[in-house]
Amino acid sequence: MAGPLAHLKVLDLSRILAGPWAGQVFADFGAEVIKVERPERGDDTRHWGPPYLKDAEGNDTADAAYYLSANRGKKSVTVDITTEAGQGLIKQLAARCDILLENYKVGGLKKYGLDYDAIKAINPGVIYCSITGFGQTGPYKNRAGYDAMIQGMGGLMSITGVPEGQPGAGPQKVGVAVADLMTGMYAVSSVLAAVVHRQQTGVGQHIDLALLDTQVSWLANQAQNYLTSGKSPERQGTGHPNIVPYQAVPSQDGYFMLAVGNDDQFKRFCKIAGIEQLAENPAYVSNSSRVIARDELIPQIENATRKQNSAWWLEKLSEAHVPCGPINTLEEVFADPQVQARGMVVEQDHPQAGKVKTVRNPVLFSESALDYQQAPPVLGEHTEEVLRELLGKDEQQINQLRRNGVV
């Protein structure tokens, strides 16, 4: 398999999104990722539909679109880890892998003899990444954690949504599971850092990742605004807490995103909008003053932007190098010529659907091109292959494991 991580093997015991997202990035980057699933049922997200993937005749398959989004490039192996024989198979796989990803509750794998200490005993160099809602320590460590509740607890919903006093005011969840996704990305970066550490020292390690920690950490400038001022930021709708004007504004036929990043851009915007006097007003001349005067400035800008349609604004502002953009539906996103030119959709062969489309990894390597040959696997698609080629099991042994309900 192509990719810079083709020398690594990953045992993916995770499900839902955070762990599988990390596993998919590793697979995209060339690692051999073995996804372990429960026999018959598999990853919960296989059933999180509709929509479901259609087969060649147009009928629903067993796999939801949600599952397809986070499991490209992996090998699916079904193992019942509640059985002693299943636990033995996991240990054999872990002994041959560089990385283990899991997102069971704290202590959840210990009762099966598959916790970090047990795996370390058979593979001292293993990098064992545990993803939980609240981490391995602290008063909440035994609680289950899901993305939506973490967005609320971690402060994201307090700064997302329509400001108080306006129609539709109230906290809003982000449209995708960003706490899960960011935790998955931190899992990738931390595991790769541990790989480098192991190369230098020969020592593996346990990584403790929590959704809540991740959500708090990537509040970024908003967290620093609070730590610096002692004042909790409030919801700004599409607005920016530190830059004005930097938000969705109305046009004659809808909305567009205006992203003025400096004072020179503000002057150019005002000239195009026919409101040059605003750029000369001491109350608005600098970004700092515009942030302070946000409430009185924005209505004046909106009065101007309503006079032309969105296409006119996007053309004129782009020509003047004033950052702006449309607010696209996903249909419009995938029809965008830039998105198409960058090849953001990849198509792969699939045993049931014939072909399946997924969104490619955004990284483009100059020397180690990525290979998207393996579609998200059907449940247990690679069980025999992995047992035979990686663990050396013969047909009789595999058949016995099947008869016993282990795989």
C-alpha positions as CSV (number, residue, x, y, z in Angstrom):
1,M,0.0,0.0,0.0
2,A,1.2,3.5,-0.8
3,G,1.6,6.2,1.8
4,P,4.2,7.3,4.3
5,L,3.0,5.0,7.1
6,A,3.0,1.8,5.1
7,H,5.4,0.3,7.6
8,L,2.9,0.6,10.5
9,K,0.1,-1.8,11.6
10,V,-2.8,-0.5,13.6
11,L,-5.3,-2.6,15.6
12,D,-8.5,-0.5,15.8
13,L,-10.8,-1.6,18.6
14,S,-12.7,1.6,18.5
15,R,-16.2,2.4,17.2
16,I,-18.5,5.3,16.5
17,L,-16.4,8.3,15.3
18,A,-13.4,9.6,17.3
19,G,-11.3,6.4,17.2
20,P,-12.5,5.3,13.8
21,W,-11.7,8.8,12.4
22,A,-8.1,8.4,13.7
23,G,-8.0,4.9,12.2
24,Q,-9.1,6.1,8.8
25,V,-6.4,8.8,8.8
26,F,-3.8,6.1,9.5
27,A,-5.3,4.0,6.7
28,D,-5.2,6.9,4.3
29,F,-1.6,7.5,5.2
30,G,-0.8,3.9,4.2
31,A,-0.9,2.0,7.5
32,E,-2.5,-1.4,7.6
33,V,-5.5,-0.9,9.9
34,I,-7.3,-3.9,11.2
35,K,-10.8,-2.9,12.5
36,V,-12.1,-5.4,15.0
37,E,-15.9,-5.5,15.2
38,R,-18.6,-7.6,17.0
39,P,-19.8,-10.5,15.0
40,E,-23.1,-10.0,13.3
41,R,-23.7,-6.4,14.6
42,G,-20.4,-4.6,14.0
43,D,-19.7,-0.9,14.6
44,D,-22.8,0.9,15.8
45,T,-22.6,3.4,13.0
46,R,-23.3,0.7,10.4
47,H,-26.9,1.1,11.6
48,W,-27.0,4.9,11.9
49,G,-29.2,5.5,8.9
50,P,-30.9,6.4,6.7
51,P,-29.3,7.1,4.4
52,Y,-27.8,3.7,3.6
53,L,-25.4,2.7,0.9
54,K,-27.3,1.3,-2.1
55,D,-26.3,-2.0,-3.8
56,A,-26.0,-2.5,-7.5
57,E,-29.8,-2.9,-7.8
58,G,-30.5,0.2,-5.8
59,N,-31.5,-1.5,-2.6
60,D,-30.3,-0.5,0.9
61,T,-27.2,-2.4,2.1
62,A,-26.5,-3.0,5.8
63,D,-24.1,-0.1,6.0
64,A,-25.2,3.5,6.7
65,A,-23.5,6.5,5.1
66,Y,-22.3,7.5,8.6
67,Y,-20.2,4.3,8.8
68,L,-18.7,5.0,5.3
69,S,-17.4,8.4,6.4
70,A,-14.9,7.0,8.9
71,N,-13.8,3.6,7.9
72,R,-12.2,3.8,4.4
73,G,-9.0,1.7,3.9
74,K,-9.5,-0.7,6.8
75,K,-9.7,-4.4,7.1
76,S,-12.8,-5.6,9.0
77,V,-12.3,-8.6,11.2
78,T,-15.1,-9.9,13.5
79,V,-14.1,-11.2,16.9
80,D,-16.1,-11.8,20.0
81,I,-13.8,-10.4,22.7
82,T,-16.1,-11.7,25.5
83,T,-14.8,-15.2,24.8
84,E,-11.5,-16.5,26.0
85,A,-10.6,-17.6,22.4
86,G,-11.5,-14.1,21.1
87,Q,-9.3,-12.5,23.7
88,G,-6.5,-14.7,22.6
89,L,-6.9,-13.6,19.0
90,I,-6.8,-9.9,20.0
91,K,-3.6,-10.5,21.9
92,Q,-2.1,-12.3,19.0
93,L,-3.0,-9.4,16.7
94,A,-1.8,-6.8,19.2
95,A,1.5,-8.6,19.4
96,R,2.0,-8.0,15.7
97,C,0.8,-4.4,15.6
98,D,2.6,-1.1,16.4
99,I,-0.5,0.8,17.5
100,L,-3.7,0.0,19.3
101,L,-6.7,2.3,19.3
102,E,-9.6,1.8,21.7
103,N,-12.5,3.8,23.1
104,Y,-14.0,1.6,25.7
105,K,-15.1,3.1,29.1
106,V,-12.3,3.4,31.6
107,G,-11.4,-0.2,32.7
108,G,-13.7,-1.6,30.1
109,L,-11.0,-3.8,28.5
110,K,-9.4,-4.8,31.7
111,K,-12.0,-7.4,32.4
112,Y,-11.1,-9.1,29.1
113,G,-7.4,-9.0,29.8
114,L,-6.9,-6.4,27.0
115,D,-5.9,-3.3,29.0
116,Y,-2.7,-1.5,28.4
117,D,-0.7,-3.4,31.0
118,A,-1.8,-6.7,29.6
119,I,-1.0,-5.8,26.0
120,K,2.3,-4.2,27.0
121,A,3.3,-7.4,28.6
122,I,3.2,-9.2,25.2
123,N,4.3,-6.1,23.1
124,P,6.4,-3.7,25.1
125,G,6.7,-1.3,22.2
126,V,3.0,-1.0,21.6
127,I,1.5,2.5,21.4
128,Y,-1.9,2.1,23.1
129,C,-4.2,5.0,22.6
130,S,-7.3,5.2,24.9
131,I,-10.1,7.6,23.9
132,T,-12.9,8.3,26.5
133,G,-15.3,11.0,27.2
134,F,-13.5,12.3,30.3
135,G,-10.1,10.6,30.5
136,Q,-8.6,8.0,32.7
137,T,-8.6,10.2,35.8
138,G,-10.9,12.7,37.6
139,P,-14.4,12.6,39.1
140,Y,-16.1,12.1,35.7
141,K,-13.8,9.3,34.5
142,N,-16.5,6.6,34.6
143,R,-19.1,8.7,32.8
144,A,-20.0,8.0,29.2
145,G,-19.3,10.9,26.9
146,Y,-20.9,11.7,23.5
147,D,-20.1,14.6,21.2
148,A,-23.2,16.7,21.7
149,M,-23.0,16.7,25.5
150,I,-19.2,17.5,25.2
151,Q,-20.0,20.4,23.0
152,G,-22.2,21.7,25.7
153,M,-20.0,20.9,28.7
154,G,-16.8,22.1,26.9
155,G,-18.2,25.6,26.2
156,L,-18.6,25.3,22.4
157,M,-22.4,25.7,22.5
158,S,-22.1,28.8,24.7
159,I,-20.3,30.6,21.8
160,T,-22.2,29.0,18.9
161,G,-25.7,30.3,17.9
162,V,-27.8,33.4,17.6
163,P,-26.9,36.2,20.1
164,E,-29.3,36.8,23.0
165,G,-32.1,39.2,22.2
166,Q,-32.4,38.2,18.6
167,P,-34.9,35.9,16.9
168,G,-33.9,32.3,17.3
169,A,-31.5,33.1,20.1
170,G,-30.0,30.2,22.0
171,P,-27.1,27.8,22.0
172,Q,-26.5,25.6,19.0
173,K,-24.6,22.4,18.3
174,V,-22.2,22.5,15.4
175,G,-23.5,20.6,12.4
176,V,-20.9,17.8,12.6
177,A,-19.4,16.0,15.6
178,V,-16.4,18.3,15.9
179,A,-15.4,17.1,19.4
180,D,-15.1,13.6,18.1
181,L,-13.3,14.6,15.0
182,M,-10.8,16.8,16.7
183,T,-10.1,14.0,19.3
184,G,-9.5,11.7,16.4
185,M,-7.0,14.1,14.9
186,Y,-5.3,14.6,18.3
187,A,-5.1,10.8,18.5
188,V,-3.2,10.7,15.1
189,S,-0.8,13.4,16.1
190,S,-0.1,12.1,19.5
191,V,0.4,8.5,18.3
192,L,2.8,9.7,15.6
193,A,4.7,11.6,18.3
194,A,4.9,8.4,20.3
195,V,6.1,6.5,17.2
196,V,9.0,9.0,17.0
197,H,9.7,8.6,20.7
198,R,9.8,4.8,20.3
199,Q,12.2,5.1,17.4
200,Q,14.5,7.1,19.6
201,T,14.1,5.1,22.8
202,G,12.6,1.7,21.9
203,V,9.8,2.4,24.4
204,G,6.1,2.4,23.7
205,Q,3.5,4.2,25.8
206,H,-0.1,4.7,26.8
207,I,-1.9,7.7,25.5
208,D,-4.9,9.1,27.5
209,L,-7.2,11.2,25.3
210,A,-10.5,12.7,26.5
211,L,-13.3,14.3,24.4
212,L,-13.7,17.0,27.1
213,D,-10.0,17.8,27.2
214,T,-10.0,18.1,23.5
215,Q,-13.0,20.4,23.4
216,V,-11.6,22.7,26.0
217,S,-8.2,22.8,24.3
218,W,-9.4,23.9,20.9
219,L,-11.5,26.8,22.2
220,A,-8.4,28.6,21.0
221,N,-8.7,32.3,20.9
222,Q,-12.1,32.2,22.7
223,A,-10.5,30.4,25.7
224,Q,-7.7,32.9,25.7
225,N,-10.1,35.8,25.5
226,Y,-11.7,34.5,28.7
227,L,-8.3,33.8,30.5
228,T,-7.1,37.2,29.5
229,S,-10.2,39.2,30.4
230,G,-12.0,37.1,32.9
231,K,-15.2,37.6,30.9
232,S,-17.0,34.6,29.3
233,P,-17.4,35.2,25.5
234,E,-21.0,35.3,24.3
235,R,-22.6,34.0,21.1
236,Q,-22.0,36.2,18.1
237,G,-23.9,34.2,15.5
238,T,-21.7,34.1,12.4
239,G,-19.6,37.0,13.8
240,H,-16.0,36.9,15.0
241,P,-15.2,37.9,18.6
242,N,-12.0,39.8,17.6
243,I,-12.6,41.0,14.0
244,V,-15.3,43.2,12.5
245,P,-16.8,42.9,9.9
246,Y,-16.3,39.2,9.7
247,Q,-19.6,37.4,9.4
248,A,-22.5,36.5,7.2
249,V,-24.2,39.6,5.7
250,P,-27.5,39.8,3.8
251,S,-27.6,40.5,0.1
252,Q,-30.5,41.2,-2.3
253,D,-31.1,37.5,-2.8
254,G,-29.6,35.8,0.3
255,Y,-26.5,35.9,2.3
256,F,-22.7,35.8,1.7
257,M,-19.7,35.6,4.1
258,L,-17.7,38.8,4.5
259,A,-14.3,38.2,6.1
260,V,-12.5,41.6,6.4
261,G,-9.2,40.8,8.0
262,N,-7.5,44.2,8.2
263,D,-8.1,48.0,7.9
264,D,-7.0,48.2,4.2
265,Q,-9.5,45.5,3.3
266,F,-12.2,47.5,5.2
267,K,-11.4,50.6,3.2
268,R,-11.7,48.7,-0.1
269,F,-15.0,47.1,1.0
270,C,-16.5,50.5,1.9
271,K,-15.5,52.0,-1.4
272,I,-17.2,49.2,-3.4
273,A,-20.2,49.4,-1.1
274,G,-20.5,53.2,-1.5
275,I,-20.0,53.9,2.2
276,E,-16.5,55.4,2.1
277,Q,-17.5,57.7,5.0
278,L,-17.5,54.7,7.3
279,A,-13.8,54.0,6.6
280,E,-13.0,57.6,7.4
281,N,-15.0,57.7,10.6
282,P,-12.6,57.6,13.7
283,A,-15.1,55.3,15.4
284,Y,-14.5,52.6,12.7
285,V,-11.1,53.3,11.3
286,S,-9.3,50.5,13.1
287,N,-10.3,46.9,13.8
288,S,-10.1,47.6,17.5
289,S,-12.6,50.4,17.2
290,R,-14.8,48.4,15.0
291,V,-15.0,45.6,17.5
292,I,-16.1,48.1,20.2
293,A,-18.6,49.7,17.8
294,R,-19.9,46.4,16.4
295,D,-23.5,46.9,17.3
296,E,-23.8,50.3,15.5
297,L,-21.5,49.5,12.6
298,I,-23.0,46.2,11.4
299,P,-26.5,47.5,10.6
300,Q,-25.0,50.2,8.4
301,I,-23.0,47.6,6.5
302,E,-26.0,45.4,6.1
303,N,-28.0,48.3,4.7
304,A,-25.4,48.6,2.0
305,T,-25.0,44.9,1.2
306,R,-28.8,44.4,0.7
307,K,-28.6,46.6,-2.4
308,Q,-26.9,44.0,-4.6
309,N,-27.2,40.3,-5.1
310,S,-24.7,37.8,-3.7
311,A,-23.1,37.1,-7.1
312,W,-22.4,40.8,-7.6
313,W,-20.7,41.1,-4.2
314,L,-18.6,38.0,-4.6
315,E,-17.4,39.2,-8.0
316,K,-16.6,42.8,-7.0
317,L,-15.1,42.0,-3.6
318,S,-12.9,39.2,-5.0
319,E,-11.6,41.5,-7.7
320,A,-10.6,44.0,-5.0
321,H,-9.0,41.2,-2.9
322,V,-11.6,41.6,-0.1
323,P,-12.1,38.1,1.4
324,C,-15.6,36.8,0.9
325,G,-17.4,33.6,-0.1
326,P,-20.8,32.0,-0.7
327,I,-22.6,30.0,1.9
328,N,-23.0,26.8,0.0
329,T,-25.2,23.8,0.5
330,L,-23.3,20.5,0.3
331,E,-24.6,20.0,-3.3
332,E,-23.0,23.4,-4.2
333,V,-19.8,22.4,-2.3
334,F,-19.3,19.3,-4.4
335,A,-20.2,21.2,-7.6
336,D,-17.7,23.9,-6.9
337,P,-15.0,24.0,-9.6
338,Q,-12.2,24.4,-7.0
339,V,-13.4,21.4,-5.0
340,Q,-13.6,19.4,-8.2
341,A,-10.2,20.5,-9.4
342,R,-8.7,19.4,-6.1
343,G,-10.3,15.9,-6.5
344,M,-12.0,16.0,-3.1
345,V,-14.2,13.0,-4.0
346,V,-12.6,9.6,-4.5
347,E,-14.4,6.5,-6.0
348,Q,-13.6,3.0,-4.9
349,D,-14.7,-0.5,-5.8
350,H,-17.2,-2.0,-3.3
351,P,-18.3,-5.6,-3.2
352,Q,-22.0,-4.7,-2.8
353,A,-22.4,-1.3,-4.3
354,G,-20.0,-1.7,-7.2
355,K,-18.6,1.8,-6.6
356,V,-18.7,4.0,-3.5
357,K,-17.7,7.7,-3.2
358,T,-16.0,9.1,-0.2
359,V,-14.3,12.4,0.6
360,R,-10.5,12.2,0.2
361,N,-8.0,13.0,2.9
362,P,-7.1,16.7,2.5
363,V,-3.3,16.0,2.7
364,L,-1.3,15.9,-0.5
365,F,2.2,14.5,-0.2
366,S,4.7,15.3,-2.9
367,E,6.7,12.1,-2.5
368,S,4.3,9.5,-1.0
369,A,1.0,9.7,-2.8
370,L,-1.9,8.2,-1.0
371,D,-3.8,5.1,-2.3
372,Y,-7.5,4.9,-2.0
373,Q,-8.0,1.3,-3.3
374,Q,-9.8,-0.1,-0.2
375,A,-13.4,1.0,0.3
376,P,-15.0,1.0,3.7
377,P,-15.2,-2.8,4.4
378,V,-18.4,-4.8,4.8
379,L,-18.7,-6.5,8.1
380,G,-16.1,-9.2,8.5
381,E,-14.8,-8.9,5.0
382,H,-11.2,-9.6,5.9
383,T,-11.6,-12.0,8.8
384,E,-10.2,-15.0,7.0
385,E,-7.5,-13.0,5.3
386,V,-6.1,-11.6,8.5
387,L,-6.4,-14.8,10.5
388,R,-4.6,-16.7,7.7
389,E,-2.0,-14.2,6.6
390,L,-1.2,-12.3,9.8
391,L,-1.8,-15.0,12.4
392,G,-1.0,-18.1,10.3
393,K,-4.3,-19.9,11.0
394,D,-5.2,-22.7,8.6
395,E,-8.7,-23.4,7.2
396,Q,-9.5,-26.0,9.9
397,Q,-8.6,-23.6,12.7
398,I,-10.7,-20.7,11.1
399,N,-13.7,-23.0,10.6
400,Q,-13.5,-24.1,14.2
401,L,-13.4,-20.5,15.4
402,R,-16.5,-19.8,13.3
403,R,-18.3,-22.9,14.7
404,N,-17.6,-21.7,18.2
405,G,-18.9,-18.2,17.4
406,V,-15.5,-16.6,18.1
407,V,-15.3,-14.9,14.7
